[in-house]
Amino acid sequence: MKSIEILAPATMMPLVMERLGEAFTLHDLRTVADADAFRRERGKAIRGLAVGGHVRIDEAFLKDYPNVEIISNFGVGYDSVDVKFVASKNIVVTNTPDVLTEEVADTCLGLLLMTVRELPQSERWLRAGNWVNKGPYPLTHTTLRGATVGIIGLGRIGKAIARRLDAFDVKIAYHNRRPVEGVPYAYHASLKELAAAVDILISVAPGGPETHHMIDAGVFEALGPKGIFINIGRGSAVDEPAMVEALKTRKIHSVGLDVFEFEPKVPAELIAMEHVVLLPHVGSGTHHTRNLMGQLLVDNMTGWFSGKGPKTPVSETPWPR
Ligand code: 8YV
């Protein structure tokens, strides 16, 4: 397979670069001396892309690489790939499901507890010397005791979060495009109705045109002044200015966010708020899980070019066709 040329539009983690580099002729677009010359001279030779969400892969990008057969994506979310266009060109897209499910669910529960019990704020209180100088950290108004938690998106990660929440003895409800069979949780066909029915709303919604800004001012209004919103899915599913406004006007109580609309940019107004919890997209961020994700990306690429087929094609580009 060494004669097969593949491209990483942005440098990926070392495991991916090394293993793809061993199997294929791998080009790293970020390190080529002259990107324009590269596109002109090698563009037509590129047959596979290894991507990680940093570069938008759409018609404009792909016009320089007309012979791409497979796009192997690092991450379960592949919203940076225009999958509709890509599918129309018979290009296969793969992602990295399952291997990150439990890690992301762990992070979500951590973020939830941090937000509900103000743990980062109380830690800052201790470090600032306030425990000694001012006394105990104030009691929190919010608690999981007696709470109902709503999950937007009861897929693999949503279910893993729900399983963990079961152990916390809270009520669980969810919104999904359609009801999920075999789960005991209350289904709400309307997102607004789910928001109105719960104390804490967790979004695991993916990105892309279908979910764009679906969590809007109306949803925050329905969640209410004691409500907490947690996002571990994609920032683009949230109308970020509407969320900031809802926080400023106390239409909701707090948020805990691992994802943002324009990462790594986080609105300054959010950063200035002491009572919200903001994480830099660390959901799957352990060596253990990222290595599994990286290996799956590599396996998809080698599976394709060895004729075995991709391991984890996305639903829009099923395999075998
Ligand atoms: C990754 C993620 O860290 O899998 C996803 O969709 O959001 C994260 O697990 C991210 O995609 C890496 O760029």
Residues whose N, C-alpha, C, O or C-beta is under 5 A from the ligand:
A	BS01	8YV	G52 G53 F74 G75 V76 G77 H281 S284
